[in-house]
Amino acid sequence: MRVEAEEGKQQAPDVAPRWPRRPSSVLAGSREGLAAVSAALTGAVGSALAIARWPTGPLRAGAPADVLAAAKAALGGDGIPEEGMGSEAALARLGRVLVEHGLHLSHAHAVAHLQPPPLAVAVAADALASASNASLDTYDSGPSAIAVERWLIAGLIELAGLGSSADGVLTPGGSLSNLMGLLLARDAAALRRGIDARKEGVSALPGPVVFCSELAHFSVHRACAALGLGEGAVRPVPTDSRRRMSPDALAAMLRELGPEHTPLAIIATAGTTDFGSVDPLPQIAAIAAEHGVWLHVDAAYGFGTLFSERLAPRLAGIELADSITLDLHKLGWQPAAASVLLVSDAKAFTALERQVAYLNPEDDSEAGYDGLLGRSLQTTRRPDAVKVAATLLAHGRRGLGDMVDTCHDLARHAEARIKAEPELELVAPAELTTVVFRYRTGEDPAREDEINGQLRRRLMETGVALIGRTAVRLDGPGSPERVCLKFTLLNPTTTPEELDALVNAVLAAGRACSPRYQKGAA
Ligand SMILES: *Cc1c(COP(=O)(O)O)cnc(C)c1O
C-alpha cells in the first residue's frame, strides 16, 4: 500500500482550478501594474492624505505608549484579517497611520539623527526599483540593476579619488559596510600570514587588534564581536581638542605592539556621528603604509561632503584608503538604505567569492552571464543603486553639493545662535552639519544632566521638536560624561528663522523643566 493513499483523508479535496484568478494589475512589474501603483498613489492614497490630520510639528504629540496605541488602533483590529479590504482601502489606511502618527523628517524641527528627509526623485525611483524586484546576485535576476550599480560604483570611485583597480558594492547600511570592510581587512591580514581565513577561521591569527579613534562608531566594536575577534580587539586611540584621532598616539600604539599581536586594520572616521570631526587622513594613511596595516575610512556620515566644492578638501587623503564606508542615506538624501563599501583593490573581494551551482556556474560566468554575488554577504540584494542613480542624474554633483553647503551653513547659524544664548553652552562647533550643546541652569552637573534629558523628552511629547541627545566628556579624557543636546541639520529647505524658532523652543522647554524658572521659584 502506498503512503499517500493512507494519508488520503488529510489531503485537500481536488477542486478544478479556474483561470485566470487575478487581474494582471495586481502585480507591480507589468505595464498595467506600474499604472496601478501610480494610480494608487495619486488616487486613494492621495485623497486619504489630503484629509489626514497632519501634525503641526515633526511628530504627533503624546506619551510614547499613547502614540503607539493610537497608531495601532488606526491600523485596525488585532491580527491578520480573514478577508482583505482591497488595495486602495489598505493603502489609504496605512497612509493615514504613517502621516498622523509618524515622523515628519521634512519638518524644520526634526533634527535628531543622521536621517534626512529623502528626495522625491529618490523615493519615486525606489518605487520603480521595488516594482522591478530585480536582484544583484546573478545576471539573470536583474541585468539592468547590475548595470546601474556598476555605473554608480564607478562614479563614487572617481569621487573618492581611488585608482583604476578599485571596486565597490552596495550594502544595507554603514554598520554592514564597516563589518565587510573589517572582514576583508581580517582575511587580507590572515593571508599575509599564510592563513586562509575563509577555510580555517581566525583562531590561528595571533592577537588580532583593530585601531580606531575613541569616538569611532559603535558598529566597529560590534563588527569585531561578529567577526570572532571580540570587542577586546578594539584599541581606542585618543583624540585631540577637535575630536580627531591623534596620529602620534596611533603611531606610538603601533610601535609598542609586540609580535604576539596582529594589527588587522586602522579605522579612521571621516565625520564622527556626533561632531562631524574628520580624523587626519593623510597622516593616518602614512602610518598605515609604514606598518603595512589596512586602512578603512568610515565616511558613513562625511562622504557626502565630497559633493561640495567648499567642503570636499576636508576629506583629502580618503583616496589613500584600502576600504571606505559611505552612507548616501545620510548626506545624500536617500531613503534607507543606500550604503556603499568601496575597496581600492577589487581583489579584496576574493574573500567573499563563492561558486554556486544554481546561481553562477563556471561556464555561465565565463560566457559573461555573471552577477555581483561575489562582492556581498547577501545573496538576494535590493537594487538600491536605482534611487541613487536617479538622484545623481536629476540633481548632479552640484545639486547635492549645494544641499550639503546649505546644511553646513544652517549648522553654523545654529552654532552662532547657541553661542549668543546665556542659557546654552556650545559643546562642539559645526564641523559638518551637527552642533552639540547643553542647556545650563547653574545647578549641579547631575541635575543639569537630568534637565537636558527631560527637556528633549518634553519637546517630543509636546510634538514641538525632535532633537538629538548624546553624552560628552566636557573636560577631556577621563572626565565624566555629561548629557548633551544635538542638532543634526539635514533639511536644506530649512530657513535660519525656523532654526531660531527651534532654539527658542529648546529654551522654552528648558525653562519649563527647570525649577529656577517655574512659578513660585525665587
Ligand atoms: C551612521 C554611522 C554608521 C552606521 O551606519 P548605518 O547605516 O546606520 O548602519 C557608521 N559609522 C558612522 C560614522 C556613522 O555616522
The ligand as a Tripos MOL2 file, in Angstrom:
@<TRIPOS>MOLECULE
LIG
   15    15     1     0     0
SMALL
NO_CHARGES

@<TRIPOS>ATOM
      1 C1         25.6430   56.2020   10.8560 C.3       1 LIG1
      2 C2         27.0140   55.7490   11.0070 C.ar      1 LIG1
      3 C3         27.3360   54.3900   10.8980 C.ar      1 LIG1
      4 C4         26.2830   53.3070   10.7790 C.3       1 LIG1
      5 O1         25.5680   53.3980    9.6170 O.3       1 LIG1
      6 P1         24.1120   52.7320    9.4850 P.3       1 LIG1
      7 O2         23.7760   52.9960    8.0700 O.co2     1 LIG1
      8 O3         23.2330   53.4440   10.4640 O.co2     1 LIG1
      9 O4         24.2460   51.2900    9.8070 O.co2     1 LIG1
     10 C5         28.6720   54.0400   10.9530 C.ar      1 LIG1
     11 N1         29.6260   54.9740   11.1400 N.ar      1 LIG1
     12 C6         29.3430   56.2780   11.2800 C.ar      1 LIG1
     13 C7         30.4510   57.2580   11.4930 C.3       1 LIG1
     14 C8         28.0180   56.7150   11.2200 C.ar      1 LIG1
     15 O5         27.7260   58.0020   11.3920 O.3       1 LIG1
@<TRIPOS>BOND
     1     1     2 1
     2     2     3 ar
     3     2    14 ar
     4     3     4 1
     5     3    10 ar
     6     4     5 1
     7     5     6 1
     8     6     7 2
     9     6     8 1
    10     6     9 1
    11    10    11 ar
    12    11    12 ar
    13    12    13 1
    14    12    14 ar
    15    14    15 1
@<TRIPOS>SUBSTRUCTURE
     1 LIG1         1 GROUP 0 **** ****
